[in-house]
């Protein structure tokens, strides 16, 4: 039985019981939206009313805004943002203004009643104020299709329920505030953690190519923003160039060389020109905002300058898909991070300048060392050439006399041959037979393998990390330098030689460590061993180590030597790390590769889809490649000649040698080429 169908004491009891059930149902709900929607449904279901709605007073205190409404009518009014003026021409407005319930037994005769097109069947209405403490927070409207559906005595029962609802709303609001505070505390903790991360990173990373991407990732992931990017001002001071950007959008813009004019029509440009932060809470209304097709969902943006010592180095942009996305905490911590980042950028710039100065100093020292070595070489060659000229003069005198002494003649010719051979060895060690090539990324494992075979060092234990796969060098000269070092180890009686290469702690370098257990050297020899023509070995000219020093320093590297008598020698070499150069192969010919299964063979066959390694030449191949340092080189070359395929054979090598190259070309090979170590170099093998 519904309340409006009963009468007297029975009706009052029904209302009280229903009010109690409503109060129990809503007492434990802390989600405000769930609470209000559940309340209007329970009221209508328990009391049998036509409609119920809850209004809450807005921030201005002038309007009562519908927060929940029953059924289709309620949903329609919520969608319209339905609100009533407090104290205006409505039951709700009057109930809130007067802090007292109102009953309209016949809405048509009520002076204060808002005629609502969504509730045309309403005939009677009750409006109950929602009072929490001393504050009226809203009102509850209950409506019926019947005239005189409410009695004065109903107010007491329903007002009790309304009071309980007001307490529940206050509790839900308090819970929402507590949750918001908790989220704020959690967010602040994330911000502090992010700021701490940035503080650590900027002190440990001085390579901008690593630092800047790390920063944008940290900002986006810690704050949950849509995008972050870092711009640095170029040398002209006219452009802010994107150096790091988050996600796919960042990758696309970096690939395009994205830049913005300083002082131009962009947040970044204005931020850098003024040297102050710019914040757009709604980018659609911002005059200086660059519309970026890669970031279509940006709704708010913040640009923070990177300032060090009064100079603006660049700016960081932070973007969100929400309007008004930046809180005061965000701004404070992000500006602090921007300040830390500016210090790191300046430190990186300073390090780059120091490295450039160091490289220039190193080049100067190299040139000085070469000058000294050249001067000594000239004196040495002059000393070796003097016996040649004297011997030739003596030979000419003997021949002019008509009866030369054959024994004396043989001795003179042997002396000439010995001196000439010594001069050629000096030329080979200090200059090399092949002219120096432009330094390029070379596959370290292949160069080392060539050096081992050229030096006849035998078994060498080799370990090369993935980070040390490529170095910048002239492969011919590097093979020569490494072969000299390996030959020294072999001649020192080493039974074990190990070679390890890995990334150096100095970013961008590879450290090669060559150790042996040979005779070793004492301190006196160590001090002199780098000097040209100094040697402790009979028949040697003391040019192996000076030549290695020349090659390594010309490659912008460094070489160090430690040794102990009876325990062996260790040579450490630092060379610039590299990555293979990418390139388009185009149409590739069918290639047979005659080589063992080594690093270079695997690299080449993985890159060239039409190349295959084989034990013997394939007649149907368009091109035959033969590795000069393959263990079976002579047998393979003979097989190629017998098969009549010498004309389409290219000998590939890690180190060009003019004499060998000339001999092979005379045998009919198509060409002798340096090995390609990058995809970009490969097409030159078959280019005409």
Helices and strands as residue ranges (DSSP letters): G 3-5, H 8-26, H 32-47, E 51-57, E 63-69, H 71-80, E 83-85, H 91-98, E 102-104, G 107-109, E 124-132, E 135-144, H 152-204, H 208-223, E 227-233, E 239-245, H 247-256, E 259-261, H 267-274, E 278-280, G 283-285, E 300-308, E 311-320, H 328-401, H 406-430, E 440-443, H 444-455, E 461-464, G 466-468, E 470-473, H 475-491, E 497-503, E 509-516, H 523-528, H 544-554, E 558-564, E 568-576, E 591-594, H 599-607, E 611-614, E 623-627, H 633-642, G 646-648, E 649-653, H 658-666, E 671-674, H 679-682, G 683-685
